[in-house]
Amino acid sequence: MLAVFDKLVAKGPEALQSPQSAAVSAMKDGFLSNHFASLNPGAVTVNLASSGLMAYSVTKQNPLLPRLFAVVDDIFCLFQGHIDNIALLKQQYGLNKTANEVGIVIEAYRTLRDRGPYPADQVVRDIQGKFAFILYDSSLKATFFAADADGSVPFFWGTDAEECLVLSDDVEIVKEICGKSFAPFPKGCFFTSSGGLRSYEHPLNELKPVPRVDSSGQVCGATFKVDSETKKESSIPRVGSAANWSSNY
């Protein structure tokens, strides 16, 4: 799976950017989408206009960690992996028996966005299984990404030459575009356009960047670790049909 988002839609952490990045532009002349299609015959690419793009292929995938894609009410979602407690979540979100993992993620996001009954960290924490997902809400130009606590699904992110955020399960694609400005997406974390990166396992703790150094001694982006010494101020989400859950993060 692959996604690229303009910096106005999803601003990546500054620590991801390496001073010796050698990054290129992902979006210029359709470079990345064409490159992805050449590596993945039958790939589907969704153009998100000035916001970016999403792409996926069902070839060359791990049968135990399948890729799924869906669009519901202008919400686009790529999901890879599986959810163990899928029956419980279907019941919780009022979905029918035919709903799959990507449908659950979209409905969970819609519930958070429109009614906000739970904090976002709790909603992601309630998803049990091996997963990574990328969601884009075109109505709000908002993004939502997450990875499970064990990092079971390969998931990487980085910034290109124009500070666009690039995400993929293919590390080589991210390295080609972002140069040294990339890293594995942090385990047990989620990202929103309005709130940036947070840990859903430790939602009240700040995340601190830890520089990564490659074999030649050059800094390559950063990983992020929970800072046990630094606490965030807690906030109570608004509840109501007009509430925007993401503004709390």
C-alpha positions as CSV (number, residue, x, y, z in Angstrom):
1,M,0.0,0.0,0.0
2,L,1.1,3.6,-0.6
3,A,-0.1,7.1,0.3
4,V,1.3,10.5,-0.3
5,F,-0.2,13.6,1.4
6,D,0.6,17.3,0.8
7,K,2.2,19.0,3.9
8,L,-0.9,21.2,4.2
9,V,-3.0,18.0,4.8
10,A,-0.5,16.0,6.9
11,K,2.6,17.7,8.3
12,G,5.1,15.0,9.3
13,P,7.3,15.5,12.4
14,E,10.4,17.6,11.8
15,A,12.6,14.9,13.2
16,L,11.8,12.7,10.2
17,Q,13.7,15.1,7.9
18,S,17.4,14.4,7.6
19,P,19.8,17.3,6.7
20,Q,21.4,15.0,4.1
21,S,18.1,13.6,2.8
22,A,18.6,13.4,-1.0
23,A,14.9,13.1,-1.3
24,V,13.0,13.6,-4.5
25,S,9.5,14.9,-5.3
26,A,6.9,12.1,-5.1
27,M,4.1,14.0,-6.9
28,K,6.0,15.7,-9.7
29,D,4.9,14.5,-13.2
30,G,3.2,11.5,-11.5
31,F,6.5,10.0,-10.7
32,L,5.6,7.9,-7.7
33,S,2.3,6.6,-8.9
34,N,3.9,5.5,-12.2
35,H,6.8,3.9,-10.3
36,F,4.4,2.1,-8.0
37,A,2.3,0.8,-10.9
38,S,5.5,-0.5,-12.7
39,L,6.4,-2.5,-9.6
40,N,2.9,-3.7,-9.0
41,P,0.9,-4.8,-12.1
42,G,-2.8,-4.2,-11.7
43,A,-2.2,-1.5,-9.0
44,V,-5.1,0.8,-8.3
45,T,-4.3,4.5,-7.8
46,V,-6.7,7.0,-6.3
47,N,-5.9,10.7,-7.1
48,L,-6.8,12.9,-4.2
49,A,-6.3,16.1,-6.2
50,S,-4.0,18.6,-4.5
51,S,-4.1,16.6,-1.2
52,G,-2.1,13.7,-2.6
53,L,-2.8,10.1,-3.7
54,M,-3.4,6.6,-2.4
55,A,-2.5,3.3,-4.2
56,Y,-2.6,-0.4,-3.5
57,S,-2.2,-3.8,-5.2
58,V,-3.4,-7.2,-4.2
59,T,-0.5,-8.9,-5.9
60,K,2.7,-9.8,-3.9
61,Q,0.8,-9.6,-0.6
62,N,1.2,-11.8,2.5
63,P,-2.0,-13.9,2.6
64,L,-2.0,-13.7,6.4
65,L,-1.9,-9.8,6.2
66,P,-4.2,-9.0,3.3
67,R,-4.7,-5.5,1.9
68,L,-8.2,-3.9,1.8
69,F,-9.4,-0.7,0.4
70,A,-12.8,1.1,0.7
71,V,-14.4,4.5,0.1
72,V,-17.5,5.5,2.2
73,D,-19.0,9.0,2.1
74,D,-15.7,10.6,0.9
75,I,-13.6,8.7,3.4
76,F,-10.8,6.7,1.8
77,C,-9.1,3.9,3.7
78,L,-6.3,1.4,3.1
79,F,-6.0,-1.4,5.6
80,Q,-3.5,-4.2,5.8
81,G,-3.6,-7.1,8.3
82,H,-6.5,-8.6,10.2
83,I,-8.6,-7.8,13.3
84,D,-9.0,-10.5,15.9
85,N,-12.0,-9.1,17.7
86,I,-13.9,-8.2,14.6
87,A,-17.2,-9.6,15.8
88,L,-17.2,-7.5,18.9
89,L,-16.3,-4.3,16.9
90,K,-19.1,-5.0,14.4
91,Q,-21.5,-5.1,17.2
92,Q,-20.0,-2.0,18.9
93,Y,-20.4,0.1,15.7
94,G,-23.7,-1.4,14.6
95,L,-22.3,-3.0,11.4
96,N,-23.7,-6.0,9.6
97,K,-22.1,-9.4,9.5
98,T,-20.6,-8.8,6.1
99,A,-18.5,-5.8,7.3
100,N,-14.8,-6.3,7.1
101,E,-11.7,-4.7,8.7
102,V,-11.6,-1.6,6.5
103,G,-15.3,-1.0,7.0
104,I,-14.8,-1.1,10.8
105,V,-11.9,1.4,10.6
106,I,-14.1,3.8,8.5
107,E,-17.0,3.5,10.9
108,A,-14.8,3.9,13.9
109,Y,-13.4,7.1,12.4
110,R,-16.9,8.4,11.5
111,T,-18.1,7.8,15.0
112,L,-15.2,9.7,16.5
113,R,-15.6,12.5,14.0
114,D,-19.3,13.0,14.3
115,R,-20.1,12.0,17.9
116,G,-16.8,11.7,19.7
117,P,-18.0,9.4,22.5
118,Y,-14.5,8.1,23.2
119,P,-11.0,9.5,22.9
120,A,-9.2,8.4,19.6
121,D,-6.5,6.6,21.5
122,Q,-9.1,4.3,23.2
123,V,-10.8,3.5,19.8
124,V,-7.5,2.4,18.3
125,R,-6.5,0.5,21.4
126,D,-9.7,-1.4,21.2
127,I,-8.7,-2.8,17.8
128,Q,-6.9,-6.1,18.5
129,G,-4.9,-7.8,15.9
130,K,-2.1,-7.3,13.4
131,F,-2.7,-4.1,11.4
132,A,-1.7,-0.8,9.8
133,F,-4.1,1.6,8.2
134,I,-4.2,4.9,6.3
135,L,-7.4,6.9,6.2
136,Y,-8.1,10.2,4.4
137,D,-11.3,12.2,4.9
138,S,-11.7,14.4,1.8
139,S,-14.6,16.4,3.4
140,L,-12.3,17.7,6.1
141,K,-8.9,17.1,4.3
142,A,-7.9,15.1,7.4
143,T,-5.8,12.0,7.8
144,F,-5.7,9.2,10.4
145,F,-2.9,6.5,10.4
146,A,-2.1,3.8,13.0
147,A,-0.1,0.7,13.5
148,D,-0.5,-2.1,16.0
149,A,1.6,-2.2,19.2
150,D,3.8,-5.0,17.9
151,G,4.6,-3.5,14.5
152,S,3.3,-6.7,12.9
153,V,2.7,-5.1,9.5
154,P,5.6,-3.5,7.7
155,F,4.8,0.2,7.7
156,F,7.2,3.1,6.9
157,W,6.9,6.8,6.6
158,G,9.1,9.7,5.4
159,T,9.1,13.2,3.8
160,D,9.9,13.9,0.2
161,A,11.7,16.9,-1.3
162,E,8.5,19.0,-1.0
163,E,7.8,17.9,2.6
164,C,5.0,15.7,1.5
165,L,4.4,12.8,3.8
166,V,4.9,9.3,2.2
167,L,3.6,6.1,3.8
168,S,4.0,2.5,2.5
169,D,4.5,-1.1,3.6
170,D,7.4,-1.2,1.0
171,V,10.5,0.3,2.6
172,E,12.3,0.4,-0.7
173,I,9.7,2.8,-2.2
174,V,9.9,5.1,0.8
175,K,13.7,5.1,0.7
176,E,13.8,5.9,-3.1
177,I,11.5,8.9,-2.6
178,C,12.5,10.2,0.8
179,G,16.2,9.4,0.8
180,K,17.4,9.4,4.4
181,S,14.3,11.2,5.6
182,F,12.3,8.1,6.6
183,A,11.8,5.7,9.4
184,P,9.5,2.8,10.5
185,F,6.1,4.1,11.6
186,P,6.2,3.9,15.4
187,K,4.6,0.9,17.0
188,G,1.5,1.5,19.1
189,C,1.0,5.0,17.7
190,F,-1.5,6.9,15.6
191,F,-1.3,10.2,13.6
192,T,-3.9,12.8,12.9
193,S,-3.6,15.9,10.7
194,S,-4.6,18.2,13.5
195,G,-2.7,16.5,16.4
196,G,0.3,14.9,14.8
197,L,1.8,11.7,16.3
198,R,0.6,10.1,19.5
199,S,0.9,6.9,21.4
200,Y,-2.4,5.1,22.0
201,E,-0.9,2.8,24.5
202,H,0.4,5.8,26.6
203,P,-1.8,8.7,25.4
204,L,-0.8,11.1,28.2
205,N,2.9,10.8,27.5
206,E,4.8,12.8,25.0
207,L,6.8,11.1,22.2
208,K,10.4,12.0,21.8
209,P,12.4,11.5,18.6
210,V,15.4,9.2,18.7
211,P,17.8,9.8,15.7
212,R,18.5,6.7,13.6
213,V,22.1,6.3,12.2
214,D,22.8,4.2,9.2
215,S,25.9,2.0,8.5
216,S,27.8,5.0,7.2
217,G,27.1,7.0,10.3
218,Q,24.6,9.4,8.7
219,V,21.4,10.3,10.5
220,C,18.3,8.8,8.8
221,G,15.1,10.3,10.1
222,A,14.1,9.3,13.6
223,T,12.2,6.8,15.5
224,F,9.8,7.9,18.3
225,K,9.7,6.6,21.9
226,V,7.3,7.3,24.7
227,D,8.9,9.8,27.1
228,S,7.9,8.4,30.6
229,E,9.0,11.7,32.2
230,T,6.8,14.0,30.2
231,K,3.0,14.1,30.5
232,K,0.4,15.7,28.2
233,E,-2.4,17.7,29.6
234,S,-5.6,15.6,29.6
235,S,-8.6,16.8,27.7
236,I,-12.2,15.8,27.6
237,P,-13.6,15.3,24.0
238,R,-16.7,17.3,23.1
239,V,-19.8,15.2,22.5
240,G,-22.5,16.1,20.0
241,S,-23.3,15.9,16.3
242,A,-21.2,19.0,15.5
243,A,-18.1,17.8,17.4
244,N,-14.9,17.2,15.6
245,W,-12.9,14.7,17.5
246,S,-9.6,15.4,15.8
247,S,-9.5,18.9,17.3
248,N,-8.7,17.3,20.6
249,Y,-5.4,15.9,19.4
